[in-house]
Amino acid sequence: MTQTTSPQPLSNQEEKIIDVPSEIVATPKTHQENLGPIPDISPEDWEYNPDTIIKYYRGKPLQVLGRLINISFPFASFMLTNWWHSLLGTSKKNQKKQAEKLRKILTRLGPAYIKIGQALSTRPDLVSPAYLEELTSLQDQLPPFPNEIAYQFIEEELGSKPEEVYQEITPNPIAAASLGQVYRGRLKTGEEVAIKVQRPDLVRRITLDIYIMRSIATWVKENVKRIRSDLVAITDELAARIFEEMNYMKEGENASKFKDLYGHLEEIYVPKIYWEYTGRRVLTMEWIEGTKLTDIEKIQAQGIDATHLVEVGVQCSLRQLLEHGFFHADPHPGNLLAMGDGRLAYLDFGMMSNIKPYQRYGLIEAVVHLVNRDFDGLAQDYVNLDFLTPETDLTPIIPALAEVFNNALGASVAELNFKKITDEMSAMMYEFPFRVPAYYALIIRSMVTLEGIAINIDPEFKVLSKAYPYVAKRLLTDQSEQLQASLRDLLFKDGNFRWNRLENLLRNAKDSPDYDFDRVMNQGMEYLLSERGKFIRERLATEIVNYLDKMGQKTWFNISSSVSRVVGWDSPQRPAVMNNGSVESQSMEHLQNIIEILQETDGYDPMKLVPIITKILQNSETQKLGQQIAGGLAQKATARLIRNLLLDNNSNNNGNGKSPSKKDQLSLPVAAMR
């Protein structure tokens, strides 16, 4: 990977950097951290335990009641004021004021509510401009906590005073987020770094909110049967992610893993973690110079294509979700930067999640079934992905899915977006026994957030239309048995090969940024000639036999007709295959289209096909395939000959000694043609 350009001297930057004074941590009062229900344990043992939290706060009813009041009254006041302005017709006039009020409410209520605001801040199609502007400030403009506490935490976590670790540091934080604040500095060795320090008493405040949310989710699960999603599991999943965010050692591990998996991508950059200067509450990371994706004018002024950067983000997200299963669950604008050299930099690796292989394959299958409007297959995908239980009757669900997705898709797949799908599926989720798995909630959060950023840059941007080429490529090249079975099911129906779907896959796959023509051809041939490809070989052999047989009948008829006209004989009977449309010409047309698609693919070189063809011809399975085709043709010819002899015998037994007329002759039964 290309390394970043050398940073400018700190003195030339807009944010003033100062030398760290030796008395920086000499504060009149030290902060006593309150961890609430969590014991003071090592970062390695730090994890979310709902039982510990429940046990602790059940013994503190007054503290819980006080927090409930703090949550309820601000929202009640906000909604009452909105209702009053609506009644007076002054809503538009007071919109900015109300938006500021909502931002302040979310800020005061803490990280859980700030996360909600961050998600809304990426959806210009859902939030009015006044609210959007205010909610965007939740990303990196929250009130900071005192520097003295930050310096104290640095010393407690790293075992050294700040002036012993950092050569330079900003006098005040350059950004303050829901869980911590960031300083910019320089190490003694000269590297420019971002220093992230956690907010005080964060653990106690987070665990109290988690306890209240989980209690509400438990009550809803037990009393509101209409909601089938496991809200408790979803709450636990979110809580576990927040707990990971509160452990900066875990965030550092996430960043390193993310860099290993995706840092090699040409247009992606992942910053380095400085482990010797990192603890549970302090993270020291490489400083990245860049522009937030929401600042479109500044990005374009640098000659960078903002829409292309979003496409890069979509492709990287697809790799995260569908290839490695380790994904960034919080890609809001504050965590994605456009670097000066055109690369996309990822920041903030606190909220990550994993998807199991069967879930990744299930998502790929679902996208393919959706694109091809195979709603029977899509219904089964929902079972495989744990949205529906295995015993669920899919009969009424399949037509409901067809109605929902046909409405959402409109005339083409390119029109699909997540908001439209969500709107269409809401009513159906209540009508049928759907449940949203906990892991899927984070996927939705990630993709909806990314789509929100994309819509802000390009209102016509559609994630699925950009994603399907990658999905098509995976389906053609992945060697997992599950996806190969999906490819087989996709290409064959009732024993017939669906050429149009192969065309569609190849046409889309060639548009994938990392599509490898040689790999597709080699893997395709390897699979076709392997034991796993036996089913496809048999179906292809049948398809070839049928095609050659039909062509043979047509050729024989044309020759016989020509000879008959020359010698004055009666014209032979026209074969039935010439009366049911040009099936073979359609097959040839599909083959021609596929060849044209391959020729248009990057990396196509006819000379590269020579070793592949040689390998195919030398393979024993190819010889068996040839024998199977020859045997099939001989079988059909023999069956046709026997039938003609039987017809002749039958005609001679009529006793009139005349040859049967054309209208007396019968075509071969369909069974004999198969």
C-alpha positions as CSV (number, residue, x, y, z in Angstrom):
1,M,0.0,0.0,0.0
2,T,1.2,3.5,-0.7
3,Q,2.2,5.3,2.5
4,T,0.6,8.6,3.5
5,T,2.4,11.8,2.6
6,S,4.7,13.4,5.2
7,P,2.7,15.5,7.6
8,Q,3.2,19.3,7.6
9,P,5.0,20.8,10.6
10,L,2.5,21.2,13.5
11,S,3.2,24.9,13.6
12,N,1.7,25.2,10.1
13,Q,-1.6,23.6,11.1
14,E,-4.7,25.6,11.8
15,E,-5.0,24.1,15.3
16,K,-2.3,25.4,17.5
17,I,0.0,22.8,19.2
18,I,1.9,23.6,22.3
19,D,4.7,21.9,24.1
20,V,3.5,19.8,27.1
21,P,4.4,21.7,30.3
22,S,5.8,19.7,33.1
23,E,3.1,20.8,35.6
24,I,0.3,19.8,33.3
25,V,-1.2,17.2,35.7
26,A,-0.7,19.3,38.9
27,T,-4.4,19.9,39.5
28,P,-6.0,21.0,42.8
29,K,-8.6,18.2,42.7
30,T,-8.3,14.7,41.3
31,H,-11.4,12.9,39.8
32,Q,-12.6,9.7,41.6
33,E,-13.9,7.4,38.8
34,N,-17.2,5.7,39.5
35,L,-17.6,2.4,37.7
36,G,-21.1,1.7,39.0
37,P,-21.8,-2.1,38.9
38,I,-18.5,-2.9,37.1
39,P,-15.6,-4.0,39.2
40,D,-12.2,-2.4,38.5
41,I,-10.9,-5.2,36.3
42,S,-8.3,-5.5,33.6
43,P,-9.2,-4.6,30.0
44,E,-8.7,-8.2,29.0
45,D,-11.6,-9.2,31.2
46,W,-13.8,-6.3,30.3
47,E,-17.1,-7.4,28.9
48,Y,-20.9,-6.8,29.0
49,N,-22.7,-8.9,31.7
50,P,-26.4,-8.1,32.0
51,D,-26.9,-10.2,35.2
52,T,-24.3,-8.1,37.0
53,I,-25.9,-4.8,35.9
54,I,-29.5,-6.0,36.8
55,K,-28.4,-7.2,40.3
56,Y,-26.6,-3.9,41.0
57,Y,-29.5,-1.5,39.9
58,R,-32.3,-3.5,41.5
59,G,-30.8,-2.5,44.7
60,K,-30.8,1.2,43.7
61,P,-34.5,2.0,42.9
62,L,-34.2,5.7,43.6
63,Q,-31.3,6.1,41.3
64,V,-33.2,4.3,38.5
65,L,-36.4,6.4,39.2
66,G,-34.4,9.6,39.0
67,R,-32.9,8.7,35.6
68,L,-36.4,7.7,34.3
69,I,-37.6,11.2,35.2
70,N,-34.6,12.8,33.6
71,I,-35.4,10.9,30.4
72,S,-39.2,11.3,30.3
73,F,-39.6,15.0,31.1
74,P,-37.4,16.5,28.4
75,F,-39.0,14.4,25.6
76,A,-42.5,15.2,26.9
77,S,-41.7,18.9,27.0
78,F,-40.2,18.7,23.4
79,M,-43.3,16.9,22.0
80,L,-45.7,19.3,23.8
81,T,-44.0,22.3,22.4
82,N,-44.0,20.9,18.9
83,W,-47.7,20.2,19.3
84,W,-48.4,23.7,20.4
85,H,-46.4,25.3,17.5
86,S,-48.4,23.0,15.1
87,L,-51.6,24.2,16.7
88,L,-50.7,27.8,16.2
89,G,-49.2,27.3,12.7
90,T,-45.8,28.5,13.8
91,S,-43.9,25.2,13.3
92,K,-41.8,26.3,10.4
93,K,-40.8,29.6,12.1
94,N,-39.6,27.8,15.3
95,Q,-38.1,24.7,13.5
96,K,-34.5,25.7,14.0
97,K,-35.1,26.5,17.7
98,Q,-36.8,23.2,18.2
99,A,-34.0,21.4,16.4
100,E,-31.4,23.0,18.7
101,K,-33.6,21.9,21.7
102,L,-33.7,18.3,20.5
103,R,-29.9,18.3,20.0
104,K,-29.4,19.6,23.6
105,I,-31.8,16.9,24.9
106,L,-29.9,14.1,23.2
107,T,-26.6,15.6,24.3
108,R,-27.7,15.8,28.0
109,L,-29.2,12.3,27.9
110,G,-25.9,10.7,27.0
111,P,-24.3,8.2,24.6
112,A,-27.3,5.9,23.9
113,Y,-29.4,8.9,22.7
114,I,-26.5,10.5,20.9
115,K,-26.2,7.4,18.8
116,I,-29.8,7.7,17.7
117,G,-29.1,11.3,16.8
118,Q,-26.0,10.3,14.8
119,A,-28.0,7.9,12.7
120,L,-30.6,10.5,12.0
121,S,-28.0,13.1,11.0
122,T,-27.1,10.9,8.0
123,R,-30.6,10.8,6.6
124,P,-31.5,14.0,4.7
125,D,-34.4,12.2,3.2
126,L,-35.9,11.7,6.7
127,V,-34.9,14.9,8.5
128,S,-35.5,18.5,7.6
129,P,-32.5,20.7,6.9
130,A,-32.8,22.6,10.2
131,Y,-32.8,19.4,12.3
132,L,-30.1,17.8,10.0
133,E,-27.7,20.7,10.7
134,E,-28.2,20.5,14.5
135,L,-28.0,16.7,14.7
136,T,-24.8,16.7,12.6
137,S,-23.1,18.6,15.5
138,L,-23.5,15.5,17.6
139,Q,-20.7,13.9,15.5
140,D,-17.8,15.9,16.9
141,Q,-19.0,19.1,18.6
142,L,-20.1,18.0,22.0
143,P,-19.0,19.9,25.1
144,P,-15.6,18.7,26.3
145,F,-14.8,17.7,29.9
146,P,-11.9,19.4,31.8
147,N,-8.4,18.9,30.5
148,E,-7.2,18.1,34.1
149,I,-9.3,14.9,34.2
150,A,-8.1,13.9,30.7
151,Y,-4.4,14.4,31.8
152,Q,-5.2,12.4,35.0
153,F,-6.6,9.5,33.0
154,I,-3.5,9.5,30.7
155,E,-1.2,9.2,33.7
156,E,-3.4,6.5,35.3
157,E,-3.6,4.4,32.1
158,L,-0.1,4.8,30.7
159,G,1.8,5.0,34.0
160,S,3.6,8.1,32.9
161,K,2.7,11.8,32.9
162,P,1.7,13.4,29.6
163,E,4.9,15.3,29.2
164,E,6.8,12.0,29.5
165,V,4.8,10.5,26.6
166,Y,4.0,13.3,24.2
167,Q,6.3,16.0,22.8
168,E,3.4,18.2,21.8
169,I,-0.3,18.3,22.4
170,T,-3.2,20.7,21.7
171,P,-4.1,22.9,24.7
172,N,-7.8,21.9,24.2
173,P,-9.5,18.9,22.6
174,I,-10.1,19.2,18.9
175,A,-13.2,17.0,19.0
176,A,-15.5,15.8,21.7
177,A,-17.7,12.7,21.0
178,S,-20.3,10.8,23.1
179,L,-17.7,8.5,24.7
180,G,-14.6,10.7,24.8
181,Q,-12.6,13.6,23.4
182,V,-9.6,13.8,21.1
183,Y,-6.4,15.8,21.3
184,R,-3.9,16.2,18.6
185,G,-0.2,15.7,19.5
186,R,3.2,14.4,18.6
187,L,5.2,11.6,20.1
188,K,8.7,12.0,21.4
189,T,9.8,10.0,18.3
190,G,8.1,12.6,16.0
191,E,5.0,10.8,14.8
192,E,1.8,12.9,14.6
193,V,-1.0,11.3,16.6
194,A,-4.6,11.5,17.8
195,I,-5.0,11.0,21.5
196,K,-8.5,9.8,22.5
197,V,-9.4,10.0,26.2
198,Q,-12.6,8.6,27.7
199,R,-15.2,10.7,29.5
200,P,-15.4,10.4,33.3
201,D,-18.0,8.2,35.0
202,L,-19.0,6.9,31.6
203,V,-19.4,3.3,32.8
204,R,-21.9,4.2,35.6
205,R,-24.0,6.3,33.3
206,I,-24.0,3.8,30.4
207,T,-24.9,0.8,32.6
208,L,-27.8,2.7,34.2
209,D,-29.2,3.5,30.7
210,I,-28.7,-0.1,29.6
211,Y,-30.6,-1.3,32.7
212,I,-33.5,1.0,32.0
213,M,-33.6,0.1,28.2
214,R,-33.3,-3.6,28.9
215,S,-36.1,-3.4,31.6
216,I,-38.4,-1.7,29.0
217,A,-37.5,-4.3,26.3
218,T,-38.2,-7.1,28.7
219,W,-41.6,-5.7,29.6
220,V,-42.5,-5.2,25.9
221,K,-41.3,-8.8,25.0
222,E,-43.6,-10.2,27.7
223,N,-46.6,-8.0,27.2
224,V,-46.7,-6.7,23.6
225,K,-47.1,-9.9,21.5
226,R,-47.5,-7.9,18.3
227,I,-43.7,-7.1,18.4
228,R,-42.0,-10.4,17.5
229,S,-38.5,-9.1,17.3
230,D,-36.4,-10.0,20.4
231,L,-35.9,-6.5,21.7
232,V,-34.0,-7.9,24.7
233,A,-31.5,-9.6,22.4
234,I,-31.2,-6.5,20.3
235,T,-30.6,-4.4,23.5
236,D,-27.9,-6.8,24.6
237,E,-26.2,-6.7,21.2
238,L,-26.1,-2.9,21.3
239,A,-25.0,-2.9,24.9
240,A,-22.2,-5.4,24.2
241,R,-21.0,-3.1,21.3
242,I,-21.1,0.0,23.6
243,F,-19.1,-1.9,26.2
244,E,-16.5,-2.7,23.6
245,E,-16.4,1.0,22.7
246,M,-15.7,1.8,26.3
247,N,-12.6,-0.4,26.2
248,Y,-10.0,1.4,24.1
249,M,-7.8,-1.7,24.1
250,K,-10.5,-3.5,22.3
251,E,-10.9,-0.7,19.9
252,G,-7.2,-0.8,19.2
253,E,-7.5,-4.6,18.5
254,N,-10.4,-3.9,16.2
255,A,-8.4,-1.3,14.3
256,S,-5.5,-3.7,13.8
257,K,-7.8,-6.5,12.6
258,F,-9.6,-4.1,10.3
259,K,-6.2,-2.9,8.8
260,D,-5.1,-6.5,8.3
261,L,-8.4,-7.4,6.5
262,Y,-9.0,-4.3,4.4
263,G,-6.0,-2.0,4.7
264,H,-4.5,-3.6,1.5
265,L,-7.3,-2.2,-0.6
266,E,-5.9,0.4,-3.0
267,E,-8.3,3.2,-2.0
268,I,-8.8,2.4,1.7
269,Y,-6.6,3.6,4.5
270,V,-6.6,2.5,8.2
271,P,-4.5,4.4,10.8
272,K,-1.9,2.7,12.9
273,I,-2.4,2.1,16.7
274,Y,0.5,2.9,19.1
275,W,0.1,0.1,21.6
276,E,2.7,1.4,24.1
277,Y,0.6,4.5,24.5
278,T,-2.8,2.9,24.7
279,G,-4.9,1.7,27.7
280,R,-8.6,1.1,28.5
281,R,-9.4,4.8,28.7
282,V,-6.6,6.2,26.5
283,L,-6.0,5.4,22.8
284,T,-3.1,6.8,20.8
285,M,-3.5,6.5,17.0
286,E,-1.9,7.8,13.9
287,W,-3.2,11.2,12.9
288,I,-5.1,11.3,9.6
289,E,-5.4,14.5,7.6
290,G,-8.7,14.5,5.8
291,T,-12.1,16.0,5.0
292,K,-15.5,14.6,6.3
293,L,-17.6,13.2,3.5
294,T,-20.4,15.6,4.3
295,D,-18.1,18.6,3.3
296,I,-18.7,18.0,-0.4
297,E,-17.5,21.4,-1.6
298,K,-14.2,21.0,0.1
299,I,-13.7,17.5,-1.2
300,Q,-14.5,18.6,-4.8
301,A,-12.1,21.6,-4.4
302,Q,-9.3,19.1,-3.9
303,G,-10.2,17.4,-7.2
304,I,-11.7,14.4,-5.5
305,D,-14.9,12.6,-6.8
306,A,-17.1,12.4,-3.7
307,T,-19.5,10.0,-5.4
308,H,-16.6,7.7,-6.3
309,L,-15.5,7.7,-2.6
310,V,-18.9,6.6,-1.5
311,E,-18.8,3.8,-4.1
312,V,-15.4,2.8,-2.6
313,G,-17.1,2.8,0.9
314,V,-19.9,0.6,-0.5
315,Q,-17.4,-1.9,-2.0
316,C,-15.4,-2.0,1.3
317,S,-18.6,-2.5,3.3
318,L,-19.6,-5.4,1.0
319,R,-16.3,-7.0,1.7
320,Q,-16.8,-6.5,5.4
321,L,-20.3,-7.9,5.4
322,L,-20.1,-10.7,2.8
323,E,-16.4,-11.7,2.6
324,H,-14.8,-11.6,6.0
325,G,-17.8,-10.9,8.2
326,F,-16.0,-8.3,10.4
327,F,-17.7,-5.0,9.8
328,H,-17.7,-1.4,10.9
329,A,-21.1,-0.9,12.5
330,D,-20.9,2.9,12.9
331,P,-19.7,4.5,9.5
332,H,-21.2,7.9,10.2
333,P,-19.6,11.0,8.5
334,G,-17.4,11.7,11.4
335,N,-15.7,8.3,11.0
336,L,-15.0,8.5,7.3
337,L,-12.5,11.0,5.8
338,A,-11.5,11.8,2.3
339,M,-7.7,12.0,2.3
340,G,-5.8,14.4,0.1
341,D,-4.6,11.6,-2.2
342,G,-8.2,10.5,-2.9
343,R,-8.3,7.5,-0.5
344,L,-11.0,6.8,2.0
345,A,-9.9,6.7,5.7
346,Y,-11.8,4.8,8.4
347,L,-11.7,6.0,12.0
348,D,-13.3,5.0,15.3
349,F,-13.3,1.2,15.6
350,G,-15.2,0.9,18.8
351,M,-18.5,-0.4,17.3
352,M,-17.7,-3.5,15.3
353,S,-19.5,-6.8,14.8
354,N,-19.1,-10.2,13.2
355,I,-21.3,-12.2,10.8
356,K,-21.1,-16.0,10.7
357,P,-20.4,-17.6,7.3
358,Y,-23.9,-19.1,6.9
359,Q,-25.3,-15.6,7.5
360,R,-23.0,-14.1,4.9
361,Y,-23.9,-16.7,2.3
362,G,-27.6,-16.2,3.2
363,L,-27.4,-12.5,2.6
364,I,-25.8,-13.1,-0.8
365,E,-28.5,-15.6,-1.7
366,A,-31.2,-13.2,-0.6
367,V,-29.8,-10.4,-2.8
368,V,-29.7,-12.7,-5.8
369,H,-33.2,-14.0,-5.2
370,L,-34.4,-10.4,-4.8
371,V,-32.8,-9.2,-8.0
372,N,-34.2,-12.1,-9.9
373,R,-37.6,-11.7,-8.2
374,D,-37.5,-15.3,-6.9
375,F,-39.8,-14.8,-3.9
376,D,-40.1,-18.5,-3.1
377,G,-36.3,-18.5,-2.7
378,L,-36.4,-15.2,-0.8
379,A,-38.9,-16.6,1.7
380,Q,-36.6,-19.6,2.4
381,D,-33.7,-17.1,2.8
382,Y,-35.6,-15.4,5.7
383,V,-35.9,-18.8,7.4
384,N,-32.1,-19.5,6.9
385,L,-31.3,-16.0,8.2
386,D,-33.4,-16.6,11.4
387,F,-36.1,-14.0,10.5
388,L,-38.7,-16.9,10.4
389,T,-38.7,-20.2,12.3
390,P,-38.3,-23.4,10.3
391,E,-41.9,-24.4,11.0
392,T,-43.4,-21.2,9.6
393,D,-45.9,-21.8,6.8
394,L,-44.4,-19.8,3.9
395,T,-47.5,-20.2,1.6
396,P,-49.1,-16.8,2.6
397,I,-45.7,-15.1,3.0
398,I,-44.5,-15.6,-0.6
399,P,-47.2,-13.5,-2.3
400,A,-46.8,-10.9,0.4
401,L,-43.1,-10.7,-0.3
402,A,-43.8,-10.4,-4.0
403,E,-46.2,-7.5,-3.4
404,V,-43.8,-5.7,-1.0
405,F,-40.7,-6.0,-3.2
406,N,-42.4,-5.4,-6.5
407,N,-43.6,-2.2,-5.0
408,A,-40.2,-1.3,-3.7
409,L,-38.3,-2.4,-6.8
410,G,-40.5,-0.6,-9.2
411,A,-39.4,-0.9,-12.8
412,S,-35.9,-1.8,-12.0
413,V,-33.5,-2.9,-9.3
414,A,-31.6,0.4,-9.7
415,E,-34.6,2.1,-8.0
416,L,-34.2,0.1,-4.7
417,N,-33.1,1.8,-1.5
418,F,-33.3,0.8,2.1
419,K,-35.8,3.4,3.1
420,K,-38.3,2.2,0.5
421,I,-37.8,-1.4,1.6
422,T,-38.3,-0.5,5.2
423,D,-41.4,1.4,4.5
424,E,-42.9,-1.4,2.4
425,M,-42.0,-4.2,4.9
426,S,-43.2,-2.5,8.1
427,A,-46.8,-3.6,7.7
428,M,-45.9,-7.1,6.6
429,M,-43.6,-7.6,9.7
430,Y,-46.6,-7.1,11.9
431,E,-48.9,-9.3,9.9
432,F,-46.6,-12.3,9.7
433,P,-44.4,-13.9,12.4
434,F,-41.2,-12.1,11.4
435,R,-38.5,-11.4,14.0
436,V,-35.4,-9.2,13.5
437,P,-32.2,-11.0,14.6
438,A,-29.9,-9.0,16.8
439,Y,-26.9,-9.3,14.4
440,Y,-29.1,-7.9,11.6
441,A,-30.0,-4.7,13.5
442,L,-26.3,-3.7,13.3
443,I,-26.1,-4.5,9.6
444,I,-29.2,-2.3,9.0
445,R,-27.6,0.5,11.0
446,S,-24.4,0.2,9.0
447,M,-26.0,0.1,5.6
448,V,-28.7,2.7,6.3
449,T,-26.0,5.1,7.6
450,L,-23.8,4.5,4.6
451,E,-26.8,5.0,2.3
452,G,-27.6,8.2,4.1
453,I,-24.1,9.6,3.5
454,A,-24.5,8.6,-0.2
455,I,-27.9,10.3,-0.6
456,N,-26.4,13.5,0.9
457,I,-23.8,13.5,-1.8
458,D,-25.9,12.1,-4.7
459,P,-29.7,12.0,-4.1
460,E,-29.9,9.4,-7.0
461,F,-27.4,7.0,-5.4
462,K,-28.7,3.5,-4.9
463,V,-26.7,1.1,-2.8
464,L,-28.1,-2.2,-4.3
465,S,-27.3,-1.2,-7.9
466,K,-23.7,-0.6,-6.8
467,A,-23.6,-3.7,-4.7
468,Y,-25.0,-6.3,-7.1
469,P,-21.9,-6.6,-9.3
470,Y,-19.9,-7.6,-6.2
471,V,-22.6,-10.1,-5.2
472,A,-22.6,-11.5,-8.8
473,K,-18.8,-11.9,-8.7
474,R,-18.9,-13.7,-5.4
475,L,-21.6,-16.1,-6.7
476,L,-19.5,-16.9,-9.8
477,T,-16.1,-17.3,-8.0
478,D,-16.8,-18.4,-4.4
479,Q,-15.9,-22.1,-3.8
480,S,-18.2,-22.6,-0.8
481,E,-20.6,-25.4,-1.3
482,Q,-23.6,-23.3,-0.2
483,L,-23.0,-20.6,-2.8
484,Q,-22.2,-23.1,-5.5
485,A,-25.5,-24.8,-4.8
486,S,-27.1,-21.4,-5.0
487,L,-25.5,-20.8,-8.4
488,R,-26.8,-24.2,-9.6
489,D,-30.3,-23.4,-8.4
490,L,-30.2,-20.0,-10.0
491,L,-29.1,-21.3,-13.4
492,F,-31.4,-24.3,-13.6
493,K,-35.1,-24.6,-13.4
494,D,-37.1,-27.8,-14.1
495,G,-34.0,-29.2,-15.7
496,N,-33.6,-26.3,-18.2
497,F,-30.6,-24.0,-18.3
498,R,-31.6,-20.3,-17.8
499,W,-29.2,-18.5,-20.1
500,N,-30.6,-15.1,-19.3
501,R,-29.5,-15.4,-15.6
502,L,-26.0,-16.4,-16.6
503,E,-25.9,-13.4,-18.9
504,N,-27.1,-11.2,-16.0
505,L,-24.5,-12.5,-13.6
506,L,-21.6,-12.1,-16.0
507,R,-22.8,-8.6,-17.1
508,N,-22.9,-7.4,-13.5
509,A,-19.8,-9.3,-12.3
510,K,-17.6,-7.6,-14.9
511,D,-18.5,-4.2,-13.4
512,S,-17.1,-5.3,-10.0
513,P,-13.9,-3.3,-9.2
514,D,-11.8,-6.4,-8.4
515,Y,-13.3,-8.7,-11.0
516,D,-10.7,-11.2,-12.2
517,F,-11.4,-12.7,-15.6
518,D,-8.7,-15.4,-15.4
519,R,-9.9,-16.5,-12.0
520,V,-13.6,-16.7,-13.1
521,M,-12.7,-18.8,-16.2
522,N,-10.3,-21.1,-14.3
523,Q,-12.6,-21.6,-11.3
524,G,-15.6,-22.0,-13.6
525,M,-13.9,-24.7,-15.6
526,E,-12.5,-26.3,-12.4
527,Y,-15.9,-26.5,-10.9
528,L,-17.6,-27.6,-14.0
529,L,-15.2,-30.6,-14.4
530,S,-15.2,-31.5,-10.7
531,E,-17.4,-34.0,-8.9
532,R,-19.5,-31.0,-7.5
533,G,-20.2,-29.9,-11.1
534,K,-21.6,-33.3,-12.1
535,F,-25.2,-32.0,-11.9
536,I,-24.4,-29.0,-14.1
537,R,-22.5,-31.2,-16.6
538,E,-25.4,-33.6,-16.9
539,R,-27.9,-30.7,-17.4
540,L,-25.5,-29.0,-20.0
541,A,-25.2,-32.3,-21.8
542,T,-28.9,-32.6,-22.0
543,E,-29.1,-29.0,-23.2
544,I,-26.5,-29.7,-25.9
545,V,-28.1,-32.9,-27.0
546,N,-31.4,-31.2,-27.4
547,Y,-29.9,-28.4,-29.3
548,L,-27.8,-30.6,-31.6
549,D,-30.8,-32.9,-32.2
550,K,-33.0,-30.0,-33.2
551,M,-30.4,-28.6,-35.4
552,G,-29.8,-32.1,-36.9
553,Q,-33.6,-32.5,-37.6
554,K,-33.7,-29.1,-39.3
555,T,-30.6,-29.8,-41.4
556,W,-31.9,-33.2,-42.5
557,F,-35.3,-31.7,-43.3
558,N,-33.7,-28.9,-45.4
559,I,-31.5,-31.4,-47.3
560,S,-34.4,-33.8,-47.8
561,S,-36.6,-31.0,-49.1
562,S,-33.9,-29.9,-51.6
563,V,-33.4,-33.4,-52.9
564,S,-37.1,-34.1,-53.1
565,R,-37.6,-31.0,-55.2
566,V,-34.8,-32.0,-57.6
567,V,-36.1,-35.6,-58.1
568,G,-39.8,-34.7,-58.0
569,W,-40.6,-36.6,-54.8
570,D,-43.1,-35.4,-52.2
571,S,-41.7,-33.1,-49.6
572,P,-40.9,-34.8,-46.3
573,Q,-42.9,-34.1,-43.2
574,R,-41.8,-30.9,-41.4
575,P,-40.3,-31.8,-37.9
576,A,-42.3,-30.7,-34.9
577,V,-39.3,-28.8,-33.6
578,M,-39.6,-26.4,-36.5
579,N,-43.2,-25.5,-35.5
580,N,-42.6,-24.5,-31.9
581,G,-40.4,-21.4,-32.3
582,S,-36.7,-21.0,-32.7
583,V,-35.5,-22.4,-29.4
584,E,-32.1,-23.3,-30.8
585,S,-31.7,-19.8,-32.3
586,Q,-32.5,-18.4,-28.8
587,S,-29.8,-20.6,-27.3
588,M,-27.3,-19.4,-29.9
589,E,-28.3,-15.8,-29.3
590,H,-27.6,-16.3,-25.5
591,L,-24.2,-17.9,-26.3
592,Q,-23.3,-15.0,-28.6
593,N,-24.3,-12.5,-25.9
594,I,-22.2,-14.4,-23.3
595,I,-19.2,-14.3,-25.7
596,E,-19.7,-10.6,-26.2
597,I,-19.9,-10.0,-22.5
598,L,-16.6,-11.9,-22.0
599,Q,-15.0,-9.9,-24.7
600,E,-16.0,-6.6,-23.0
601,T,-14.5,-7.8,-19.7
602,D,-11.3,-6.2,-18.4
603,G,-8.5,-8.7,-18.8
604,Y,-10.0,-10.6,-21.7
605,D,-7.4,-12.1,-24.0
606,P,-8.2,-14.8,-26.5
607,M,-4.7,-16.3,-26.1
608,K,-5.4,-16.9,-22.4
609,L,-8.2,-19.2,-23.4
610,V,-5.8,-21.6,-25.2
611,P,-4.4,-23.3,-22.0
612,I,-7.9,-23.4,-20.6
613,I,-9.3,-25.1,-23.7
614,T,-6.3,-27.5,-23.8
615,K,-6.9,-28.4,-20.2
616,I,-10.6,-29.0,-20.8
617,L,-10.0,-31.2,-23.8
618,Q,-7.4,-33.3,-21.9
619,N,-9.7,-33.8,-18.9
620,S,-11.3,-37.2,-18.5
621,E,-14.6,-35.6,-17.5
622,T,-14.7,-33.8,-20.9
623,Q,-14.3,-37.1,-22.7
624,K,-17.1,-38.6,-20.6
625,L,-19.2,-35.5,-21.4
626,G,-18.5,-36.0,-25.1
627,Q,-19.5,-39.7,-24.8
628,Q,-22.6,-38.7,-23.0
629,I,-23.6,-36.2,-25.7
630,A,-22.8,-38.7,-28.4
631,G,-24.9,-41.4,-26.6
632,G,-27.7,-39.0,-26.1
633,L,-27.8,-38.1,-29.8
634,A,-27.6,-41.8,-30.8
635,Q,-30.4,-42.6,-28.4
636,K,-32.7,-39.9,-29.9
637,A,-31.8,-41.0,-33.5
638,T,-32.5,-44.7,-32.6
639,A,-35.8,-43.8,-31.0
640,R,-36.8,-41.7,-34.0
641,L,-35.8,-44.6,-36.4
642,I,-37.8,-47.2,-34.5
643,R,-40.8,-44.9,-34.4
644,N,-40.7,-44.3,-38.1
645,L,-40.4,-48.1,-38.7
646,L,-43.4,-48.7,-36.5
647,L,-45.4,-46.0,-38.4
648,D,-44.4,-47.6,-41.7
649,N,-45.5,-51.1,-40.4
650,N,-48.8,-49.7,-39.2
651,S,-49.4,-48.0,-42.6
652,N,-48.6,-51.3,-44.5
653,N,-51.1,-53.2,-42.3
654,N,-53.9,-50.9,-43.5
655,G,-54.1,-53.3,-46.6
656,N,-54.3,-50.6,-49.2
657,G,-50.6,-50.9,-50.2
658,K,-50.3,-47.1,-50.3
659,S,-47.7,-45.1,-48.5
660,P,-49.1,-43.0,-45.7
661,S,-49.9,-39.5,-46.6
662,K,-48.2,-36.6,-44.9
663,K,-51.2,-35.9,-42.8
664,D,-51.3,-39.5,-41.6
665,Q,-47.7,-39.3,-40.2
666,L,-47.3,-38.5,-36.6
667,S,-44.5,-36.7,-34.9
668,L,-42.4,-38.3,-32.2
669,P,-43.9,-38.2,-28.7
670,V,-42.3,-35.6,-26.5
671,A,-40.8,-38.3,-24.3
672,A,-38.8,-39.7,-27.2
673,M,-37.3,-36.3,-27.8
674,R,-35.9,-35.9,-24.3
